[in-house]
């Protein structure tokens, strides 16, 4: 634990604790256990601004500044020396009275004061760089703010060694910078640029070779380029914070060792109009419509036709027109209201005209009944004085007819299979027939787009089955209903990395009944469309009722981790 970090936290507490008076008690519960122990160990004899200090611990070992919950309550009732308690963020039973009747020094005030103190301790010539680095990382911003703990860790690391102000930038999510004498604030622009370019969390992730090539490193940087490529391959799939941690031991990849070409100074973005002189859309745009009418882009209902459909295309020019290839990256969003329907990142191509193409696959997650009034917004990834620009609005929907009208799919979408069946079944007996034959392909099937179709006498309704849920339920059925849970790694943006991993769980003797019921349920579901493709009628499905009863008994009497079974 850094001495500077402990000292800074102590100084912040000295400014924030109330005036010490006999019987007073206050508490802090926002510090990590290791840091709280270090603070108390440093000040257990002298206290903090007249306050005794102690960590509330289950061990209650007073020799190292720890007390138990019962001792903490006794101190409050005895009205003795004023005491500042350091409590776990999720305290156990027995502390409710202290938490409700004493003063809390909360995270916002403690870390806010500690960050200010750490900044004051930095030497001249380094404070501006540190402040700009925190700003770049999102400190005190409303959108994607930097958490207070890494901000304080970064500043205190620099207090211990000001020369490390650049190399420990990964702590706050920035690319490390080699500092020889005084730091240059301009390097932080390139630091943020490298993180966005090489470790993006938005849009489609290019392969490592493409990301390195987009930097346009010079011939004298080829060795560094090869090491950078090896690093990106090694961290591919890791969260950004973990990937950045790997740079701490790779000084050859720090900025100033890794020399980037001068960035292009983009001044303006000018969109190419979609309409010709007659007011009709140009063929290359992929749009349809007449002069004076709102344009439309219609997605084909047929997946095979969609693969050959003309894509939605946008072109734009930039100033200066000689912008070097890869000098900047454009961020292009298809926006409807406050939501984003699709997005891409487009590196500058080195030509006078830039272009982006959205194909049928970019809109895979849009419901077939959806109809959006959308527009495309083009901006620059990272900080840029150039403001984003927007196209005219257009309608985004499904349809295939040649006369320009939009055709609705021949199915109705419902929130659940029960509502889907109720929509097409004319009476109770028809509904019951559907429920009694979930394995019959005449009534139920799964479409290529993941929807479960419910059919009755020429009518079709559907309900969406999320791909991940279908994958896990198929895996569970394929394992004959084995007891366990799944684990799936994801990136920061929620994108899956690899396949779900099944983790068997041993419920012991208490889980025998559930294991048998689970196996029976899996066997019953095997010829169906899965758990979402069945209509569950109360008291008419003993295999389902047996599974629910067995699970309820286990959860009431078993260990808490068993509630994670089949999640």
N, C-alpha and C positions, 0 to 999 in steps of 0.2 A: 504494500500500500504506500503510495507516494506521500512523503512528509509534507509536501506543499499542499496536497489535497486535504489532508487532515487539518493543517494549520488554517487554510482558507475556510473550511467548514466551521471550525471553532470560532474564528473571527466573525463570521456571519451570524452565528448563534449568539455571540456576545452582544451584537447590535439588536437582536430580535427578541431575546427573552425579556419578560416583564421585570419590574423591580422585585428583587428577592425579599420575601417576607415570610416569617414562620408559618408553616402550614400550607404554603403555596405549592402547587404541583403543575407541571406542564409536560407535554410529550411531543415526540417527533416519530413519525412512522413512515417517512418517505425515503429513508436512507437504506441502502443495501446492508445486510447484516455485517459483512466484512468491514465496511466503512464505519458503521456504528460502533463495532468493537474497537476499532483503531482510535476513534475519537474518545471513547470512554477510557481506554487504556492510557491515552496521553494526558487526560485531565481528571482521572479518578481521585487524585489527591487534592489538587488545587481547585477543582470544579470549574465552572464557566460563569463568569460574572456574578459570583456569590451563590450559584446554584450547585448543589450536589448532582452528580450524574450517575446513571446506572442503565445497563441494558436489561430489559425484561426477558428472561430466558427460562425454558423449562428446567434447565439444570439447577438454577438458583445458586450457583457457586459464587459467593461474594468475593472470593479471593481475586478474581479477575474483573471486578466491577459488574458482575451479573447478580440479579436477584430474581426470585420467582414471582409469579403473578400474585400469590397470596401475600408475599412480603411487600409488594408494591401497594396492595390495598391497605395493609397494616400501616405503612408509612403515611398514607393519606389520612387514615383515621386518627393516627397519633398526633397529627398537626406539628410535626417536628421540623427539621431543616427543609428549606425549599428544595425540591428535587425535580430534575429534568430527566424524564424517562425516554429511552429509545426503544420503541416497540416495533415488532414485526408488522409489515403491512397487513397481514391477515392474522391478528392476534387470536389466541385461544380463549376459552371461557374464563370468566372471572374478572375481566377488565372493563366490563360495560360501564360500571360506575365511574371509573377513572376517565374513560373516553368521553362520557357525556357531561361530566362536571368539571373538567379541567381545561386548560388552554392548550390548543394545538398550534404548533409552528408548522404550517403546511408547506407543500412542495414548492408552490409558486413563489412564496416569500423567501424561503430558505435558499433555493437554488438561484433565484434572481439576485439576492444579496451576495451570494457566494461568487457568482459569475462577475459581478461588478468588482468585488475584492480581488479576484484573480487577475482581472484586466488592469487594475491599479498597480499590481506587482510586476507587470511586464516591463522590461527596460525600454527606454526611449528608442524609437525607430522600429519597434516591433508591435506597438499597440494598434496602430492603424491597420497593419496587415492582419492581426488577429481579429479585429472587429469586422473587417471586410470578409474574412474567411467564414466567420459565424453567420454573417448576412447571406453569403452565397449558399451556405448549407441550410438556410431556412430558419435561423434563430428569430423568434418572436414574430414569425409570419403566420397568417391565418391558414394558408393552404400548405399542407405537408410540412408542418413546423418541425424544427430540430428539437429533439427531446433534451431536457435540461441536463441530464446526467452525462451524455457524451460531450456536450458543450463545456461543462466544468472539467471533465477529464482532459479534454484537449488543452484548455488554458493552463491547468495546473501542470500538465506535462511540459508546457513551454516555460512555466515559472522555474521548474527544476533545471531546464536546459534550454535557453532561448534559441540555440542553434537548431533544436528539434522542431521549431515552430512549423517548418514546412514538411518534414518527413512524417509527422504524425497526423497530417491532414486526413488520412483514411478514417480516423476515429469519428470525424463528423461527416463522412461521406464524400470527401473530395480526393482527387488524385494527388499523391505526394509530390512535393517540390523540393529540389536541392537548393539550399541557401548557403552562399559562400560568405557574404559579408552582411549587408542589410537586405531584408526581403523586399521584393518588388511586388506591389499590389497587382500589377497587370498580369502576373503569372497566375492569379486566381481565376481569371477568365479562361485561360487555357486548361487549368485544372478542372473546372466545371465542365468545359467542353469535352475533355477526354472521357470523363465519367459518362456523360450523356451519349457520346459517340460509341464507346467501347463496351459499356455495361448498361445498355438502355433497359428501361422498365416499361416502355410504352411502344406500341406498334409491333410489327413483325420483326423478329430477331434475325438479323443477317448472320451468316456463318462467320467464324473468326477471320477467315481469309479476306472476306469482303470488308469487314470492319477495319482491319489493319490497312488494306489497300486504300481505303477512303481517306487515310491521313496523309497520303502522298509524301511519305518520308523520302529524303534524298538518298543518293547512292552511298553516301558516307554513313548512312544510318541503317544499312541492311542487316548488320549483326544485331542491332537493337530491335529491328523489325522482326527478325526470326525469334528472338527471345520473347517479344511481345506476343507473337502468334502462339508460341508454346504455352505462355501464361494463360491466354484466353481459352485455349483448348482445355487446359487443366482446370480452370474455374467454371467452365461452361455448365450451366444448370444450377450453380450456387446462388443464394441470395446476394444482392449487391454488397451488403456489409461484409459478408464473409469473403467475397472475392477481393474487396479492397484490402482486407487484413493481410492477404497474401503478398501485397506489394511492399509491406514493411521490410521484408528481407530480400527485396529485389531492387537495390539502389540504381541499377543500370536502367530501370524503367521510370525513374523519377524524372519529372520535368527538369529541364536544364541539362540533365544527362541525355534525356530523350528530347531532341530538338525538333519542334514542329515548324513547318513552313509558315510564313506570315499569313494570317487569316485574311480572307476577302472582306472588304468593307461594303456590305450590301446597303444600298440606299433606298431602292424602291422595288416593289413587286407589282407588275402590271398584268392582269389576267387577260387572256385572249377571249374575245366574246364567243359564246356558243352559237349565236344567230348570225346569219348572213345578211346582206343588204335587203333581202325580201322579207326579213323578219322570221324566217323559218330556221330551224336548227341545222347546223352544218353536220354533214354525215359523220365526220370523225368524232363528234361528241358522244354518239350513241343515244342521243335523246330524240324524242318524238314531240310533235306539236305543230300548231299553226301560228302564223303571225298574230300577235296580240293576245295569244293564249298562254297560260302557264305551261311550261315544258314538262314532259314526263319521261321517266326512265322506268321501264317495266321489266321485271325479272320474270324469266320463263318458268312456268309451272313444271315443265319437263326437264329433269336434270341433264339428259343427253343434249337437248336443245340449248340449255343454259351454257353448256361447255363451249358451244360455237357462237353464242350470242355476242353482238358487238359490245365491247365494254364501255362503261362510263368513263369518259376521258376529259381531262382538263389540261390546258397548256397555259404557260405564262412566261413573260419576259422579265429580266432583271436589269437593274442598273447598279454597277457597271456591267455591260454585256460581256466583258472579259473576265468575269468571276472565275477563278481557278477551279478545276475539278476537285470536288471534295472539300472545298474551302469552308462551306457551311452545309447544314442539313435542314431541309424544309420539313415541317410537320404539317400533314394534310389530313383534315378531319371532315367526314360527312356528318353534318349536325342536323338534328331535328329537335326543336325546342331547346331543352337543357341537356339532352342526351346525345351521345356520339354513337352513330350506327356503324361506322367503319373508320379506320385511320391507317395511315402509312407514313413512314419516314423516307424522304427522298433526298439523297446526297446531290449537291450541285453537279451537273454533268459536264461543266466546262464549255457549254455551248450557249448561244444567245437565247435559245428557247428551252425551257424546262417542261417536263410532262409527267403526269401521274395517271395511272390506269386502275380503275376498280372493276374487277370481274365479278361474275355470278357468285364465286366462292367467298368473296369478301362480305357478302350479306347472308351467309348461311343461317345465322341465328334469328333472322327476321321471320315472324309468323306470316303464313301465307295470306291471312286476312288483313294484315297491316297495310296502312296507307299513310305515308308521311309527307308533310310539306318540309322539304329539306333544303340545305344549301351546303356548299363546300367552302371550308375556311383554310387558307394557306398562310402559315407563319413560319418563323425560324426557330429551330430548336436551340434552347439556351437564351442568354441575354442578347438582345439586339435592339437598336433604336428603330428598326423598321417594323411598323405596325402590321398585324395580320390583315389580310384582305379577304372579302367574301364574294361569292358568285351570286347571281340572281337565284331566287328560290325555284324549286322544281318539285314535282310529285314523284315519290318513289313508291312503287306498288308492284303487284303481280298481275300478269295478263299476257295473252298470246295472240289476240285477234289482229288481223291485218287492217281493220277499219279504225283502229285507234282506241277502241273501247276497252275498259279493263274487265277481265273475266274473273269472277270469284271462283275458288276451288269448289268442287262438287261435294265437299264435306263440311261439317260444322265442328268447330273446336269447342271443347268443354273443359272445365277445370278439373273434373274427376270423371272416372269411367261411369260411375253411377249417374251423373248428370248427362253424360253422352248417351247412355242407354235410355234414360228417361226421355231424351229428346226425340228418339226415333221409335221407341216401342209404343204402340197405340194403347196398350192396356197392361194390367198387372200380370196376367198370364204370360204375355209376350216377354215382359221384363224378367219374370221368374224363369222362363225357358232360357233366356240368355245367361242368367246367373247359374243355372244348373249344368251348362255345357261350356265352361270356359276354354276347354281344349278343342272345340269344334272350329276348324278354319273357315267354315261357312259364316261364322259369326264374329270371329276375332282373328286379326293378323297384325303384324308389325310392318309398317311402310319403311322404305329406304331412308327417309328423313328422320326416323326415330319415333314417329307417332304410332300409337296403338289404335287401330281402326276397329270400330264396333258396327256391325252390319245387321240390318233386319229388313227383309222384303224390299230390297233396292235402295233403301236409305242408308247413309253412312255418316257416322259421327266419329270424332277422334279425340284423344287426350295425349298430351305430350309426355313422353318418358325421357327424363334427362339421361344422356349417354352414360355418365358415370354411374348413376343409379342402376341402369340396365347392366352395365359391366359387372358391378359388384353383386347384383342379385343372380346373374348367370354363374358367376364364380361360386357363390354360396350353394346354389342348386347343384352345380357340378361336383362340389365337395360333399354332397349328400347331407347338407344342413349342418356341417360341423360347427361347433361353438368357437367363436373367435371374433376378431375385429380386423379392420384394414388400416393401413398407413400409406399416405401418399404425399410425396414431397412436391412443393409448389414454389414457383418464383414469387417475388414480391408483388407482381401484378396478378397473381392467382393462376398463372399458366402451369399446368402439370409438368413435372419432370419425371419421366419414366412411367412405369406401371404401378398400380396399387399393390401393396405387399400384404398378404394375409398373415395375421398373427394368431395362432391357436391360443385358446384360453382354457385352462383347467379349472372347472368349477367343482371338482371333487365329488363326494357322494351327494352333496346338495344339488348338484347339477345333472344328475342322472335322468331325472324326469324330463327336464328341459331338453337334454340331448336327444332323447327318444322322440319327444314331440317335434323337435326341430327337424329330425330326419324324416318323419312322416309328412310334415308340411312341405319340405323340399321335394319329396317324391310326388306329392299331389300337385305341386306347381310346375313340375318338369314339363308336361305336355302343353302348358298354357303360355301366355305371353309375359309371364312373370308376375310379381306381387301387385303391380299397378294394372295388370290386365285381367283382373278377377273382380266379380261383383260379390261382396261379402254380405250374405243374408244372415241376420241374427237367428241363432238357434237351429240353423239348417246346415251348418258346416262344423261337425264335431272335430275335424282335424285342426281347424283354425282355433276353435274354442279351447281345445286341449293345449295348444301352443301358448295361447294368451294366459291361461290359468297357470301353467308350469312356469312361465316367465315371471308372472306376478309373485308367485310363492318364493322363487329364488331371490328376487330383488328385495322382498320384505325381510328375508332371513339371512341372506348371504352377505359377503363382503362388498363394500361400495364399488371396487373396481369391476365387479361382475356386471354392473349396469352398462358397461361399455360393450357387452357382447352384441355382435352383429351391428356395430356402428362403423 
